[in-house]
Amino acid sequence: MARIALIEPEQAPPEVKTIYDTVLRGKPGNAQKALAHRPELLKNFLGFYGSVGKSLERKLYEMVYIRVSFLNGCRYCLQHHVAFSRNVGLNADDWAGLKHGDYARFNEKHQAALTYAEKLTRDPHGVGDADFVPLKKHFSDAEILDLHLLVGLANLTNRFTDPLGLELEIPEQPI
């Protein structure tokens, strides 16, 4: 059960209702309902969330989000991104590899991104020049920045969804 009240559509002030109806197409999730306590934050967060990772292929985006969510033990984000990842071709074997940090099934580009995402999540101050060598083989500087911000975004959402006790709005997928 959520540790703070969630702003349901029928209780939402006009500014939030507009965001729910337009940006979220009438289907706000519990994360958005929590952020709705701060309408300007909700609006800005949705814009930021929607812009991060756009230069990366969607499959890689989901792989990174899932791995970071596994590392942080975030059930809420993990389940949402497992559900999204089906649409880009990830399956139970892929999820198991991501869960266990076994990237052998993925291509070299994906391995480089996942290795970086893991290090940035586990030891952000330990990231150094050597960590960028494999990335630069496969990604432009703009894509590296996008990857870096995606890892940060996943860490951010992992740290506010589960700790706030947000419940899943979707059926849980066993992994």
Secondary structure by P-SEA (a helix, b strand, c coil): cccccccccccccaaaaaaaaccccccccaaaaaacccaaaaaaaaaaaacccccccaaaaaaaaaaaaaaaccaaaaaaaaaaaaaacccaaaaaaaaacccccccaaaaaaaaaaaaaaacccccccccaaaaaacccaaaaaaaaaaaaaaaaaaacccccccccccccccc
